[in-house]
Every structure is written in C-alpha cells, then in structure tokens.
Amino acid sequence: MRGWLAACALLLGALPALPARAVTCESVDYERNRYTLCTVDAEHEELRGFLNAPDGTPWGQFATLDASLRAEGETLVFAMNGGMYHEDRAPVGYYVEGGEEAMRVISNAGPGNFGLLPNGIFCIREDRADVIETRTFLRDRPECRYAQQSGPMLVVDGELHPRFLPDSTSRYMRNGVGTSEDGKRAVFAISESAVTFHEFASLFRDRLGLPQALFLDGNVSRLWAPEIGRRDIGRALGPILGVVAKTE
C-alpha cells in the first residue's frame, strides 16, 4: 500500500502544474435582470490594466492580448473593457500602467456619462484594488500600479449616485466594478440585458454589499472569461482590465 501511494505521488509530481483559479465567474438574477459576475481576489491575483501593444497601437481585442501574453508564458484568465476612451481609443481620464502615468486625472464636470460627477478611479496596488471617488483620490493621492478613470460612480460610500432615478427609462447593456472596504475583493459585473443606472448600481450595493462601485461603459461592454465560455468580440476596445496567470 505504501509503495502504491509513493508511486502515485511520483506520478502526480511529474504532471505539469496548472495555473491557480484566479477568478470565479457566475450568472445571477437580481430584480428581474440577469448579470454575469466575476470576482477577483485582489490580494493574491495579478490584476492589471492594458492599453497599447509594444508597437504603440491599442490591443483592441481580448484575443490579441491573450495571444501576446501566451508567447511570454502567461495567459489572460479574465478581462473586461475598462475605463472610457476617445475615438482613437486613448483614455478619457486618468490612466496608469506599470506605475507610469499616461493621462492625468480629469476632475471637472463634462458631457456624457464620464462627466456626470461624481466619477471615480479604479486603483490597483500591490495587494489590493479600490474604486475611489475622484475628489477623494486627489485628496489622498494613493500610488497605483495600474489605474483607470471612468464615470459615473455607481455607489459612493454605500450610497447610490444622487442622479440615478428609480423610474428611469434609459436602458443599456452596462458593465462596472465594485470593491470591498478592505480592497481584497473586486467584483466585475456585466448585464445580460439592457438595465438602468439605478438597477445596475443597486446590484452592487444591495445584492453584493459593496460600498464603492464604478461604471465602466455601456453598449461596448464585453467580457473574456474562458472558464464559462465567454470570449466576447466586437469593435476595437480602448483600456482593458484583466487578470493574468503563469502558464506552466
């Protein structure tokens, strides 16, 4: 018996190690709407932001980014379109990648969803990730390894954005991210049907219990989650948020 166990151990030891399950994705129904949620352990997983390929052009598609990572011994285990961007796919607001700032913070009100204050910044640090309202970010000045600004905020300190109306008729596909108080848990959500801002924000606050949440985009909302068979394609994206794991 002991010899058999030893043989099994040797056999298992010879098998290639698989990358850790970095992200858990699931579908949920909430208040007559359906969403896909992907939860990231921000303390232990490699959560990054991506914009441009080595040639200086935006990645554009999840599959293009994944192929490049695989050539370097990594894989894209999860991704979602990130902060808002211009026609040339340059970030509208604050953008940091690998500790290098590429676009400054935009703190003033303006047109469109981005300028519907308060807006916010998704800040990734060494062992945590936080959605931070822009004025709070400017006050505290945290150092982010990766950061992307978008807007509007969905939830600010446990309260829904004051401009969201329960009886709104403005419905779109939407995606966003919310974070726990300790910054250890980041939950990315994408709607499977058109929803209002109020409905979407309520998901983060009332269903997920997250005190801070940020709208990322609508209509272009896309998800890369091979674990559940999602490899969304469409028109070229600007900033991307994703979790990377080593391939072994």
Buried (B, 14 or more C-beta within 10 A) or exposed (E): EEEEEEEEEEEEEEEEEEEEEBBBBEEBEBEEBEBBBBBBBBBEBBBBBBBBEEEEEBBBBBBBBBEBBEEEEBBBBBBBBBBBBEEEBBBBBBBBBEEEEBBEBBBEEBEEBBBBBBBBBBBBBEEBBBBBBBBBBEEEEEEBBBBBBBBBBBBBEEEBBEEBEEEEEEBBBBBBBBBBEEBBBBBBBBBEEBBBBBBBBBBBBEBBEBBBBBBBBBEBBBBBBBEBEBBBEEEEBBBBBBBBBEBE
